[in-house]
Amino acid sequence: MNSTIVQTLSVQDISESLKGFGIADYAVFSCMLVVCLVIGVFFGWKDHQRCRQQKMSRRNSEALDYLVGGRKLKIFPVAMSLVASFISGIALIGASTETYLYGIHFGFIFIGIILMAISMNYLFIPIFHALEITSVYEYLNLRFDERVRLLGSVLFTLATLLHLPIVIFVPALAFNQVSGINVHFITTVVCTVCIFYTGIGGIKAVVWTDVLQTIVMVGSLILIMWKGTSDIGGIGVLIERNLASSRIEPPNFSLDPTERVTFWTIIFGGGVFWIAKNSIHQMMVQRYLSLPSFRDAQRALIIYTIGIICIISMCFYNGLLIYATFHDCDPLTTKLARAKDQLVPLLVMKVLGGYPGLAGLFISGIFSASLSSLSTGLNSLAAIVLEDFVKPLLKNQQTERQTRYLMRGTVFFFGTVALVLVTLVEKLGTVLQLSMSLVPISLGPLLGIFLTGMLLPWVKPKSVLIGAATGLLIMAYIVIRGQIAIAAKEIIYPVKPVSIEGCLYTFDNSTVMAQHPVSIEKSVHHVSFLYYTLIGASVTSVSSLLSIFVCGRQDISKLNPLLIAPFLRQYFYSPRHSNNVGVVHSFKEVDTKL
């Protein structure tokens, strides 16, 4: 009798039953946003009052507090802020979706994360901390000239603009799955809130808001893992079902660069992408520069690395849990989930939907984390426009009112652009692949510029400009041509097998089609998206190096040794060979402190 009744249910009935976002969930969601807003208002007011009481230069003191917290923040909250900023909703949803669709191969990214931590510890953080800079692009001006700094700022702006629409789209998808509210309505609300939020607080507000969001995210992940695993019958069942579908399998050691994910693409391609996203990205480096010393930055880096590996591992586990839960009734085939990146919120509602407030807690964690990333990104873009684009063109210093209007106008403009780009993002694939495909267009060449400056001291500014232009053009072709091929179904990545044999509801299966491999002639744009950043950085550095035969060599003795990688300084600057012994003595003192 019960079986007959269940069989008559349609996919629409099941979908509506899983949209159990009730009053308690909306209340939790609203409280989370209000708390984040209050934190921003509190720290913004507090820093403003402190500056007035100390009678400091308002412009300089507020800028220092807003950007790096006066370089007096604590290690643990900064480390948690780093985790929250990098995870946001993209990794939280994207890593789980990746595992459900393609298996655990991407899980080996933890090796790339460790490579990132090593490079940060021995190359990037020592240089940035020794120079005591506020913006990472100040380094490009010190190492090369204003033209290269301007180019770096343009590339950062482009990379951020390509990233922001994805940040907006993630929470909108999650909220749509649990509430049914239109995605574009939600994205409009997100942008409106962020435009208001960017005018409040500063780095302290962002850090402490991120701490709250990290606690919520981790707690929600643990709760879903525990309850979801218990519902399916234990971890043994999870492993058994995923082994049967080949989602748990040995590493793929293929050397074919056109395969979507292999062990080598993860290690080298994914590792370089992580290095770029952490080492030269203003929003990330700014956290390390807010700490009093290099030793504090090292400790924060260790906590961040451990935390990020743990959270990413939980996300991959949840991907296995999604398959184990829906192993005999794929929600994508039945259209229970209308988009691939709605699988995680679907699991959340199935596992926690019966407990008032818990689903709202998880969704608010995704939403507010993305809100923090978006607001920080918009604020960084406003600062870049002011410092690198507007001030160099103006002879007279702007008034405080002019600066305020310029910053707000910039935030409004970029927020609107990001909102428009969401319509394009939703047609291009899963959010994790998108974030690692579009962003490297500019992020790869930008990393190449920094690596050239730190590792190749004989390269002149003109040479690096030629190298960056070459890298940008090649990456634009590869990435854009690749995305066109994906949209045209020229490039099809086969997913792991799914089943609909155990579905207990009716659905339209007229559109269900089996995957058939398509034989096509492969070209350069078929290379794995994980290699994009590596290609962009390599082309830029190699082109810059080759250009010295045309543009000439840089006189190394005229460079500040602090601009060069610490482990290379002894080879280029020694008391016997350097004409600048005082500078050599200075950087040796800095190295001793580090």
Stockholm file with secondary structure:
# STOCKHOLM 1.0

chainA/1-594         MNSTIVQTLSVQDISESLKGFGIADYAVFSCMLVVCLVIGVFFGWKDHQRCRQQKMSRRNSEALDYLVGGRKLKIFPVAMSLVASFISGIALIGASTETYLYGIHFGFIFIGIILMAISMNYLFIPIFHALEITSVYEYLNLRFDERVRLLGSVLFTLATLLHLPIVIFVPALAFNQVSGINVHFITTVVCTVCIFYTGIGGIKAVVWTDVLQTIVMVGSLILIMWKGTSDIGGIGVLIERNLASSRIEPPNFSLDPTERVTFWTIIFGGGVFWIAKNSIHQMMVQRYLSLPSFRDAQRALIIYTIGIICIISMCFYNGLLIYATFHDCDPLTTKLARAKDQLVPLLVMKVLGGYPGLAGLFISGIFSASLSSLSTGLNSLAAIVLEDFVKPLLKNQQTERQTRYLMRGTVFFFGTVALVLVTLVEKLGTVLQLSMSLVPISLGPLLGIFLTGMLLPWVKPKSVLIGAATGLLIMAYIVIRGQIAIAAKEIIYPVKPVSIEGCLYTFDNSTVMAQHPVSIEKSVHHVSFLYYTLIGASVTSVSSLLSIFVCGRQDISKLNPLLIAPFLRQYFYSPRHSNNVGVVHSFKEVDTKL
#=GR chainA/1-594 SS CHHHHHHTCBHHHHHHHHCCCCHHHHHHHHHHHHHHHHHHHHHHHHHHHHHHHHTCCHHHHHHHHHHHGGGCCCHHHHHHHHHHHHHHHHHHHHHHHHHHHHCGGGGGHHHHHHHHHHHIIIIIHHHHHHHTCSSTTHHHHHHTCHHHHHHHHHHHHHHHHHHHHHHHHHHHHHHHHHHCCCHHHHHHHHHHHHHHHTTSCCHHHHHHHHHHHHHHHHHHHHHHHHHHHHHHTCHHHHHHHHHHTTSSCCCCCCCCTTSSCCHHIIIIIIHHHHHHHHHSCHHHHHHHHTSSSHHHHHHHHHHHHHHHHHHHHHHHHHHHHHHHHSTTSCTTTTTSSSSGGGHHHHHHHHHHTTSTTHHHHHHHHHHHHHHHHHHHHHHHHHHHIIIIIIGGGCSSCCCHHHHHHHHHHHHHHHHHHHHHHHHHHTTSCCHHHHHTTTTHHHHHHHHHHHHHHHHCTTCCHHHHHHHHHHHHHHHHHHHHHHHHHHHTTSSCCCCCCCCCTTCCSBCCCTTCCCCCCCCCCCCGGGSCGGGHHHHHHHHHHHHHHHTHHHHCCCCGGGSCGGGSCGGGHHHHCCTTTCSCHHHHHHHHHHHHHC
#=GC SS_cons         CHHHHHHTCBHHHHHHHHCCCCHHHHHHHHHHHHHHHHHHHHHHHHHHHHHHHHTCCHHHHHHHHHHHGGGCCCHHHHHHHHHHHHHHHHHHHHHHHHHHHHCGGGGGHHHHHHHHHHHIIIIIHHHHHHHTCSSTTHHHHHHTCHHHHHHHHHHHHHHHHHHHHHHHHHHHHHHHHHHCCCHHHHHHHHHHHHHHHTTSCCHHHHHHHHHHHHHHHHHHHHHHHHHHHHHHTCHHHHHHHHHHTTSSCCCCCCCCTTSSCCHHIIIIIIHHHHHHHHHSCHHHHHHHHTSSSHHHHHHHHHHHHHHHHHHHHHHHHHHHHHHHHSTTSCTTTTTSSSSGGGHHHHHHHHHHTTSTTHHHHHHHHHHHHHHHHHHHHHHHHHHHIIIIIIGGGCSSCCCHHHHHHHHHHHHHHHHHHHHHHHHHHTTSCCHHHHHTTTTHHHHHHHHHHHHHHHHCTTCCHHHHHHHHHHHHHHHHHHHHHHHHHHHTTSSCCCCCCCCCTTCCSBCCCTTCCCCCCCCCCCCGGGSCGGGHHHHHHHHHHHHHHHTHHHHCCCCGGGSCGGGSCGGGHHHHCCTTTCSCHHHHHHHHHHHHHC
//
